[in-house]
Amino acid sequence: MLKKDILRKKEDFSAIYKKGKSVPERYIVFFYRKNNLLYNRIAFLASKKVGNSVQRNRAKRLMKESYRLLGDEIKYGYDIIFIARNSINDMKFIDVDKSVKRALKKAKLLEGEV
């Protein structure tokens, strides 16, 4: 992931939460909004409700890897926020990967989806 691809500004997060759409899933909550750019900007979050720093970092790593493996299947031009739920603890990668894919399908952000 390049530096330009990461969401950092508070205004961007606020705009996504207020004007964007959300998709709840079993292990994640997924927020997205069109950004009119040629690339996606993305953020992976895990609150303290998820657990200690080790558990939060593991949750973020699982979500990042799932997103990375999807690669070019994801449509471009969106701001995306993945938020880990506390149910993500002790889950295997395959479970989190399925949850991320279902969320993207529900949002119709995968290529080939109408």
C-alpha positions in Angstrom: 0.0 0.0 0.0 1.4 3.4 -1.0 1.3 6.4 1.3 -1.3 8.2 -0.8 -3.6 5.2 -0.4 -4.0 5.6 3.3 -6.7 7.7 5.0 -5.3 10.0 7.6 -7.2 13.3 7.9 -10.0 13.7 10.4 -12.2 15.5 7.8 -12.0 12.4 5.5 -13.1 10.1 8.3 -15.9 12.4 9.3 -17.2 12.7 5.8 -17.2 8.9 5.3 -19.0 8.3 8.6 -21.6 11.1 7.9 -22.2 10.8 4.1 -20.9 7.3 3.3 -22.6 4.0 3.6 -21.9 1.1 6.0 -22.1 -2.6 5.7 -22.1 -4.7 8.9 -20.6 -8.1 8.9 -19.9 -10.8 11.5 -16.3 -9.8 12.2 -16.0 -6.3 10.6 -18.0 -3.1 9.9 -17.2 -1.6 6.5 -17.7 2.1 5.6 -17.3 3.4 2.1 -17.8 6.6 0.1 -17.0 7.6 -3.5 -13.9 9.8 -3.7 -13.7 10.7 -7.4 -10.0 9.7 -7.5 -8.3 7.1 -9.6 -7.4 5.0 -6.6 -8.9 3.8 -3.3 -7.9 5.4 0.0 -8.2 2.9 2.9 -8.0 2.6 6.7 -8.0 -0.4 9.0 -9.2 0.3 12.6 -9.5 -1.7 15.8 -10.7 -0.1 19.0 -9.7 -1.0 22.5 -12.9 -3.0 22.7 -11.2 -5.6 20.5 -8.5 -6.2 23.1 -5.0 -5.4 23.9 -2.5 -4.1 21.4 -1.5 -7.5 20.2 -5.1 -8.5 19.5 -5.8 -5.1 17.8 -2.7 -5.4 15.6 -3.5 -9.0 14.6 -7.1 -7.9 13.7 -5.7 -5.1 11.5 -3.2 -7.5 9.9 -5.9 -10.0 9.0 -8.1 -7.3 7.4 -5.1 -5.8 5.5 -4.1 -9.2 4.1 -7.6 -10.0 3.0 -7.8 -6.6 1.2 -4.3 -7.1 -0.4 -5.2 -10.6 -1.8 -8.3 -9.2 -3.5 -6.0 -6.8 -5.4 -7.5 -5.7 -8.7 -10.9 -7.2 -8.0 -11.9 -4.1 -6.0 -13.4 -1.2 -7.9 -11.4 2.1 -7.8 -12.5 5.5 -6.7 -13.6 4.9 -3.1 -12.6 5.8 0.5 -12.9 2.7 2.6 -12.7 2.1 6.3 -12.6 -1.4 7.8 -13.4 -1.6 11.5 -12.8 -4.8 13.5 -15.4 -6.0 15.8 -14.5 -7.8 19.1 -15.8 -11.0 17.6 -12.7 -11.1 15.4 -10.6 -12.3 18.3 -9.3 -15.9 17.9 -10.7 -16.1 14.4 -8.7 -17.7 11.6 -7.7 -15.8 8.5 -10.1 -17.7 6.3 -13.1 -16.5 8.4 -12.0 -12.9 8.3 -11.4 -13.2 4.6 -14.9 -14.4 4.0 -16.3 -11.6 6.1 -14.4 -9.0 4.1 -15.4 -10.5 0.8 -19.1 -10.6 1.8 -19.0 -7.0 2.9 -17.4 -5.9 -0.4 -20.0 -7.9 -2.4 -22.9 -6.4 -0.4 -21.5 -2.9 -1.3 -21.0 -4.0 -4.9 -17.4 -2.9 -4.9 -16.0 -6.1 -6.4 -15.3 -6.1 -10.2 -17.9 -8.1 -12.0 -20.6 -7.1 -9.5 -23.5 -5.0 -10.8 
